[in-house]
């Protein structure tokens, strides 16, 4: 456990030095949602650093279950329509009766490409694709996502459809996947404050031949932008599971804090 904790601590501390060594660039767009991606990409040369925090609480089969998940993402606009992002470290802390022992561990690192084909502000409709490769200890995962978005003045509607493929275990012999959909609605109350809702539908595919019970989550989302030029922002979502499936958390709370340079 100690090497895992040291790796997680180093990965957490290192990104804090990024603002000191990177030159200034145009600001990237702030996120309105935490479980749903939006179609626009970061402008060319824009740099953004995002800290993700997800808290999962209580399972139908274990009311004592809790899990803290952390991600540290560095995002860069390659062009006005293509962005790349590096997830420097995904790590977690898990506890509960259903867990063999309380543990904090490094999970994986990842690289992401997001390509924008249609801009919702310029083209009337947003269309993008998202591609992520994740690698960890006995873990290899591919995630591909289609992103749709429509703006109705201050109201933004975004829809994602995602397919994940996962290989785990010794020699990556265990395989599985997941098909999921998410929907986000966000209303701009003021230029700095936005509120809305998110819905998440997951269909696990444990061995690609059979599917487990699907999971459905629903809850509110809010976002606030700080600074005169929106230098940094925070977005938070609280989702409640409505399907009550064993093995899935009853509550998920996710907070993302972003800094633009």
KAHULIN-V544924 format. One record per residue. PHI is phi in degrees with one decimal (999 if undefined). Layout:
phi
PHI
PHI
This chain:
phi
999
-60.7
-60.7
-65.6
-65.7
-66.1
-63.8
-65.6
-65.9
-65.7
-66.5
-73.5
-77.7
-57.1
-61.2
-66.5
-86.3
-56.7
-59.5
-81.4
-116.4
-96.6
-72.4
-67.7
-152.0
-63.0
-73.4
-82.6
-74.1
-75.0
-83.6
-87.9
-129.0
-116.4
-104.8
-122.1
-83.5
-100.5
-70.0
-61.7
-107.8
-66.6
-61.9
-56.8
84.1
-73.8
-123.5
-139.4
-116.5
-121.2
-107.8
-104.1
-136.2
-125.1
-117.0
-113.6
-132.0
65.4
-114.7
-57.1
-98.6
-158.4
-70.7
-88.0
-65.2
-150.0
-146.6
-107.9
-120.5
-130.2
-134.3
-130.2
-113.8
-112.0
-115.8
-140.4
-85.9
-68.2
-137.6
-71.9
-128.3
-135.5
-127.2
-121.6
-141.3
-119.0
-93.1
-64.7
-164.9
-107.2
-142.5
-149.7
-130.7
-126.3
-149.8
137.3
-62.9
-80.9
-101.3
-56.8
-156.8
-60.6
-150.4
-118.2
-153.0
-75.9
-101.0
-172.6
-130.6
-152.4
-129.0
-132.5
-123.1
-128.0
-120.2
-101.3
-104.0
-133.2
-95.8
-63.2
-79.5
-96.3
-102.7
83.8
-156.1
-104.0
-143.3
-145.9
-124.9
-128.8
-136.8
-130.1
-117.4
-122.1
-135.9
-145.2
-70.3
56.7
-144.3
-138.5
-136.9
-117.3
-130.4
-125.8
-135.7
-104.6
-117.6
-120.4
-150.8
-136.6
-102.9
-120.9
64.8
-75.3
-97.6
-117.8
-119.1
-126.5
-133.1
-122.7
-125.6
-131.1
-126.9
-115.4
-123.4
-131.0
-122.7
-135.8
80.3
-62.6
59.0
57.3
-82.3
-85.9
-125.7
-170.6
-172.2
-158.1
-109.7
-142.9
-133.7
-140.4
-134.1
-129.1
-125.5
-137.1
-117.0
-83.7
-69.2
-136.3
-57.8
-104.8
-120.7
-132.2
-133.7
179.7
-150.8
-133.0
-132.1
-132.5
-122.9
-118.8
-123.1
-66.2
-125.8
-56.0
-133.0
69.3
-116.6
-129.1
-116.6
-83.8
-60.0
-76.4
-116.8
-131.2
-127.0
-148.5
179.6
-83.3
-137.2
-143.3
-139.9
-134.4
-108.9
-109.6
87.5
-62.6
-110.0
56.3
-62.3
-150.7
-151.5
-138.3
-130.4
-136.0
-130.5
-120.8
-111.1
-111.3
-74.3
-100.1
-96.9
55.4
-86.2
-63.7
87.5
-116.5
-66.7
-71.8
-129.2
-132.0
-120.7
-123.3
-125.4
-121.9
-114.6
-118.9
-124.6
-103.3
-127.7
